[in-house]
Amino acid sequence: MTSDMTVIQISKPGGPEVLVPARRPLPKPGPGEVLIRVSHAGVNRPDALQRSGNYAPPADASDLPGLEASGHVATVGPGVARWREGDAVCALLPGGGYAEYAVAPAAHCLPVPAGMSLEAAACLPETFFTVWTNVFMAGGLKAGQVFLVHGGTSGIGTTAIQLARVFGARVFTTAGSDEKVAVCEQLGAERGINYREEDFVEVLQAAGGADLILDMVGGSYLPRNVKALKNGGRLQQIAFLTGPKVELNFAQVMVRRLTISGSTLRPQSVAAKARIAEALEAHVWPLLAAGRVAPVMDRTFPLEEAAEAHRALEAPHVGKIALRVEGR
């Protein structure tokens, strides 16, 4: 093992061009942590927000982008019992995934599902942790309930559609073209809605209203989501692509007994994210191993082409984008 490594760092806040290769010392795992020799790293919208200067990493996290990765355990820190050198894992990271090596809490590592490539496994943690905690843990989605997820062809959307379907929900989703709608329906959505041509509020009201909505759009969607919910329905907000501020008639929330909640994953405690990992391994990892659920992959770029990966992330795409670190 060498003493330094290639990384992609943010030279200054800005567009994709500010992502540049550099050399840095190899990080060392602390108590309860593992060092992963990274094979692939997932590329996510929080990475783009951090790159643009709008999403600072936690004070104790790496300043490098990259919130998920797959690879092999290179070494373990004190107190780590489960993992051994050479184990194939994928991990939710506090940052630092755009590098040849990354440190992760051991409790945030999961085994690569049987039969799955390291490329695909790198794209599991960020989206599956987010969907599981918001749709099932906080959102309480049950079989037979009506579920609406916006952005159906995003990494979050493709994951949410598959998990909600396999657990027996009726899945509705929005997308920006007929081609994307078709992808959503192939993944298991009962009804894809081209938001450029249809009003999702009308579609959901005709279906009796949504029990749960997962939204990352925000802005004008918030009052429309309220209208699309059935009485007693829940809205889980996980991002604000079109802005966090909106005027809302809150009397509707009260009279109709609606619940509006939200969360972000990165600031949660190590223990909270460990509980999500345990639930995923118990309930979702067998589905991944059986091929009943799988990450939808768009494109993979070599690590040094991280800027191109971010341009692809900010252009129309379907599913997940990854960086290839080993063998590039």
Buried (B, 14 or more C-beta within 10 A) or exposed (E): EEEEBBBBBBEEEEEBEBBBBEEBEBBEBEEBBBBBBBBBBBBBBBBBBBBBEEBEBEEEBBEBBBBBBBBBBBBBBEEBEEBEEEBBBBBBBBBBBBBBBBBBBBBBBBBBBEEBBBBBBBBBBBBBBBBBBBBBBBBEBEEEBBBBBBBBBBBBBBBBBBBBBBBEBBBBBBBBBEEBBBBBBEBBBBBBBBBEEBEBBEBBBEBEBBBBBBBBBBBEBBBBBBBBBBEEBBBBBBBBBEEEEBEEEEEEBEEBEBBBEBBEBBEBEEEEBBBBBEBBEEEBBEBBBEEEBBBBBBBBBEBBBBBBBBBBBEEEBBBBBBBBBBEE
